[in-house]
Amino acid sequence: MINSEWLTVGEVASELGVTAGRVRQVIVEKRILGKKFGGAWAINSAEVERFKSLERSPGNPNLKKQV
């Protein structure tokens, strides 16, 4: 984990192995809490660790709903 209290979307994306767009989507879904300063999101490093500790199924959950 990066030793900084507040992380950028890009830093979180690198930490999670996803795109910056996906990080923004998860913030909008309120699955990761972030604060917007001007036009940029900032995410607390403790929040990233909390998100990483959650159990999640791999893959797109929307595709699993389709029959």
Phi and psi restraints in degrees (value plus and minus 20) as a CYANA .aco file:
   2 ILE   PHI     -91.5   -51.5
   2 ILE   PSI     116.3   156.3
   3 ASN   PHI    -104.9   -64.9
   3 ASN   PSI      57.8    97.8
   4 SER   PHI    -173.8  -133.8
   4 SER   PSI     119.6   159.6
   5 GLU   PHI     -87.8   -47.8
   5 GLU   PSI     -62.0   -22.0
   6 TRP   PHI    -132.8   -92.8
   6 TRP   PSI     114.5   154.5
   7 LEU   PHI    -138.1   -98.1
   7 LEU   PSI     132.5   172.5
   8 THR   PHI    -103.2   -63.2
   8 THR   PSI     147.4   187.4
   9 VAL   PHI     -78.9   -38.9
   9 VAL   PSI     -61.1   -21.1
  10 GLY   PHI     -83.3   -43.3
  10 GLY   PSI     -60.9   -20.9
  11 GLU   PHI     -85.7   -45.7
  11 GLU   PSI     -61.4   -21.4
  12 VAL   PHI     -85.6   -45.6
  12 VAL   PSI     -61.5   -21.5
  13 ALA   PHI     -79.0   -39.0
  13 ALA   PSI     -64.6   -24.6
  14 SER   PHI     -82.7   -42.7
  14 SER   PSI     -61.6   -21.6
  15 GLU   PHI     -83.9   -43.9
  15 GLU   PSI     -58.4   -18.4
  16 LEU   PHI    -111.8   -71.8
  16 LEU   PSI     -32.9     7.1
  17 GLY   PHI      54.7    94.7
  17 GLY   PSI      12.8    52.8
  18 VAL   PHI    -148.6  -108.6
  18 VAL   PSI     158.6   198.6
  19 THR   PHI    -102.9   -62.9
  19 THR   PSI     141.8   181.8
  20 ALA   PHI     -82.4   -42.4
  20 ALA   PSI     -56.2   -16.2
  21 GLY   PHI     -81.8   -41.8
  21 GLY   PSI     -59.3   -19.3
  22 ARG   PHI     -86.6   -46.6
  22 ARG   PSI     -58.7   -18.7
  23 VAL   PHI     -82.3   -42.3
  23 VAL   PSI     -65.1   -25.1
  24 ARG   PHI     -80.5   -40.5
  24 ARG   PSI     -59.4   -19.4
  25 GLN   PHI     -83.5   -43.5
  25 GLN   PSI     -63.2   -23.2
  26 VAL   PHI     -86.9   -46.9
  26 VAL   PSI     -54.0   -14.0
  27 ILE   PHI     -85.7   -45.7
  27 ILE   PSI     -66.1   -26.1
  28 VAL   PHI     -81.5   -41.5
  28 VAL   PSI     -55.8   -15.8
  29 GLU   PHI     -94.8   -54.8
  29 GLU   PSI     -25.4    14.6
  30 LYS   PHI      44.3    84.3
  30 LYS   PSI       8.2    48.2
  31 ARG   PHI    -106.9   -66.9
  31 ARG   PSI     -44.5    -4.5
  32 ILE   PHI    -145.1  -105.1
  32 ILE   PSI     112.5   152.5
  33 LEU   PHI    -108.7   -68.7
  33 LEU   PSI     113.7   153.7
  34 GLY   PHI    -161.6  -121.6
  34 GLY   PSI     146.5   186.5
  35 LYS   PHI    -140.5  -100.5
  35 LYS   PSI     122.5   162.5
  36 LYS   PHI    -121.7   -81.7
  36 LYS   PSI     103.8   143.8
  37 PHE   PHI    -134.8   -94.8
  37 PHE   PSI      87.5   127.5
  38 GLY   PHI      46.2    86.2
  38 GLY   PSI    -140.2  -100.2
  39 GLY   PHI    -125.0   -85.0
  39 GLY   PSI     -11.6    28.4
  40 ALA   PHI    -137.5   -97.5
  40 ALA   PSI     120.9   160.9
  41 TRP   PHI    -104.9   -64.9
  41 TRP   PSI     126.3   166.3
  42 ALA   PHI    -149.0  -109.0
  42 ALA   PSI     115.1   155.1
  43 ILE   PHI    -143.7  -103.7
  43 ILE   PSI     111.2   151.2
  44 ASN   PHI     -89.3   -49.3
  44 ASN   PSI     118.5   158.5
  45 SER   PHI     -81.5   -41.5
  45 SER   PSI     -52.5   -12.5
  46 ALA   PHI     -85.6   -45.6
  46 ALA   PSI     -54.3   -14.3
  47 GLU   PHI     -87.0   -47.0
  47 GLU   PSI     -57.6   -17.6
  48 VAL   PHI     -84.7   -44.7
  48 VAL   PSI     -63.3   -23.3
  49 GLU   PHI     -82.6   -42.6
  49 GLU   PSI     -59.8   -19.8
  50 ARG   PHI     -82.0   -42.0
  50 ARG   PSI     -65.6   -25.6
  51 PHE   PHI     -83.0   -43.0
  51 PHE   PSI     -61.5   -21.5
  52 LYS   PHI     -83.9   -43.9
  52 LYS   PSI     -48.8    -8.8
  53 SER   PHI    -100.5   -60.5
  53 SER   PSI     -32.3     7.7
  54 LEU   PHI     -91.5   -51.5
  54 LEU   PSI     123.0   163.0
  55 GLU   PHI    -102.5   -62.5
  55 GLU   PSI     107.3   147.3
  56 ARG   PHI    -154.3  -114.3
  56 ARG   PSI     128.0   168.0
  57 SER   PHI    -101.0   -61.0
  57 SER   PSI     123.1   163.1
  58 PRO   PHI     -92.2   -52.2
  58 PRO   PSI     135.2   175.2
  59 GLY   PHI      76.8   116.8
  59 GLY   PSI    -199.5  -159.5
  60 ASN   PHI    -109.6   -69.6
  60 ASN   PSI      94.8   134.8
  61 PRO   PHI     -85.8   -45.8
  61 PRO   PSI     -45.7    -5.7
  62 ASN   PHI     -88.1   -48.1
  62 ASN   PSI     -53.6   -13.6
  63 LEU   PHI     -89.2   -49.2
  63 LEU   PSI     -50.5   -10.5
  64 LYS   PHI     -90.5   -50.5
  64 LYS   PSI     -45.1    -5.1
  65 LYS   PHI     -96.4   -56.4
  65 LYS   PSI     -47.0    -7.0
  66 GLN   PHI     -94.2   -54.2
  66 GLN   PSI     120.7   160.7
